[in-house]
């Protein structure tokens, strides 16, 4: 009986936390990080301010929101909210357009830079990362706040744990499919994931353009598929 009671309380606590994270995610997307208050999150979630603070401060809650969004992007369940205005100058259409030129058939010789995908696997690997670049670009200011929050929160977000393992597994499977042995595939998958995180943080902290970020990701993908395939 005691065990059932503990499980019931734990389940209710998780449901409350999910409601708080859901409320915060909605407010962050609609109003931004700075304009969203703990009190506003509590009101939307229909809980006390103290209950929100038990989940974490604004930084921790923002990181939890990105863990949720990234997880949904990885498993294909993310549903974008209705757009409230135009995209930033570095919008997702820019990502699609720049990749289309590099990866699509019929590109002119001058478009075939050193990191242009030359195989279906390279294009597939790039497509695994594109939803994240598109999301971060769609929500540019919030993404920059997220990058800053990551430097302030304690503990390890899921983006470094379960989410990382899941994406690296997909990357490794693709690398094995082109003849790279499993050990090298795992190492390259981890390196590609680290490259992706590094590029996103660099994009968030500098004037790096979206095109440059995609190009940097392409360069890493091409390196790990071409070099490792000969080993």
N, C-alpha and C positions, 0 to 999 in steps of 0.2 A: 504493500500500500504506500509506504513511504517513498519507494522508488517511483511509483506511478505519479505521486504528487509532485516530486521533483521534476519529472519529465514534463508534466503538464505546465508547471511554472516556467520551465525552460522554453517550451514551445510558445507560450504566450509572450515571453520576453523577446524571442526572435521575431514573432509577428509584429510586436510593437516597434522593434528596431527597424524592421523592413518598412513599416509605415513611415517612420521618421526619415529614413534614407530616401524613400519615394517622394515625400513632401519636400525634402531639401533639394532633390534632383529637379523637381518641377520648378521650384523657386529660383534655383541657380540658373537654369536654362532661360527662364523668363526675365529675370531681373539682374542677373550677374552675381558674382561672389560678394562684392563689397556692399551692394544694396540689400542683400539678404541678411536678415538678423536671426539669431537663435529664437527670439520671441515669435517671429513670423513662421519659422519652421514648426514651433510648438503649436501655434494656432492652426496651421493647415493639417498637421498630424493629429490634432485633437488630444494632445498630451501636455503635461506641465513642462515649463522651462527646465526644471531640474531633471526631468526624464530625458530630455534632449541632451543636456550636458552630461548625463551618464553614458551616452553613446560616444561623446567626444566634443571637442571644440569645433569651430567652423572649419579649421584646417583638416582635422581628422574626418569630419563628415564629408568634406569635398573629396578627399581621397577615397572614401568609401563609395561615393557616388561614381567616381571614375572607375573604380574596380567593377561596379555593376555595369556601367556602360561598356567597358572594354570586354567584359565577359559576354554580354549580349551581342556585341559586334563579332566576337569569335565564334559563337554558336549560331549566329544568324537570326537571333530573335529580337534584335534592336529595331524598334519602330520610332522613327524620328517624329518629334512633335511638329505641329503646323508651323511653317516658317513665319516669323514676325519681322518682315523686312528683308532687305537684300543681304546677300552674302558679303563677307569682307572682300577686299580686292584680291586676296589670295584664296578664292573660293574653291569648292570641290570641283566645279566645272573646269578650273584650271588644271587640277590634277588629272582629270579624265582626258582633257585635251592634250596635255604634254605627254602622257603615257601613250595615247593613241598614235601620236606622231612617231614615238620611238619604237613602239611594239607592233604597230599595225603593218599590214602588208602594203606594199607600194610606196614606202617611205623613200624619199630621194637620197642619193648618196651622202649629201652633206648632213642628213639627219642621223646617220649611222655613227654616232659617237662611240667611244670606247666602252660605255656601259649600256649600250642598247641591247635589249634582250634578243638573243639569237636562237632560242629554243622554246618549245612549249613549256618545259619545266621552269625556265627562267621567268617566263610570263606568269606562270601559275604562282611561283614564289612571290613575285611582285604583287599579284592580286590578293595574296593573303595579307599583305601590309596596307594596301590601298584604303580599306574601310577606316583604318585608324587615322591615316593622313587626312582623309576626307572629314572625319568627325572633328579632329583637332582644328582643322581649318575653318569648318563651319562655326565652331565655337572658339574662335581664336583668343579672345580676352580671357575667357574662363579657363582655357587650356594653359595660358601663361600663369594664371593664379594657381592652377593645379601644380605646375612645375615648381613654383615657389613654395607651395604648401608641403610638397614632398620633402623639401629640405628641412622643414620645421617639425614634422610629426615624428613621434617615437614609434618603434615597432616597424614591421615589414608589411607593406601593402600586398594585396594578392597579385598585383602586377609583377612582383618579384618571386612569387611562389606558384600557386596552382595555375594561374593564368599563363605564367611564363612556361610552365611545364607542358601545358596543353598546346600552346602555339609552337613550341620547339618540337613537340612530337609530330605535328603536321609538317613542319619544315624538314625534319629528319626523314620522314617517309618519302617526301618528294625527292630528296637527294639520293636516297637509296634506289629509287626508281630509275635513276640514270646511271647506275652502276657503281656509285660510291659506297665503299664498305661501311658497315654500321657504325664503327667507332669514329671514323672520319666524319660521317654524316651527323652524328650527335655533336661532335665538336664544332662543325660548321654551323649547325642549327643554333647552338648556343652563341656563337660569334655573330651570326646574323641578327639574333634577338638583341644582343648587346649593341650592335650597330644601330638598330632601329631605335632603341631607347636613347642612345647618345645623340642621334640625329634629331629626335624630337626635342630633347632638352636644349640642344644647340639652336634649333629653330625658335624655341620659346624664349631663349635668353639673348638672341642677337637679331640682326637685320637679315638673316638668312632667308631667302625667298622660298616659296613652296616648290618652285621648279628645281631649285638647288637641292632641296631636301630629297625630292624624288630621285634626282640624278645621283645623289650620294647613296641612296638605298640601292639603286640599280647597279652602281659600281661595286658595292659589296656583294650583291647577289651574283654578278658575273664572275667576280674573283673566286668565290667559293664554289661555283659550279664548274668553272673551267680548270682551276688549279687542282681541286680535289679529284676531279674525274680521271686524272692521269695517275693517281696514286694507287 
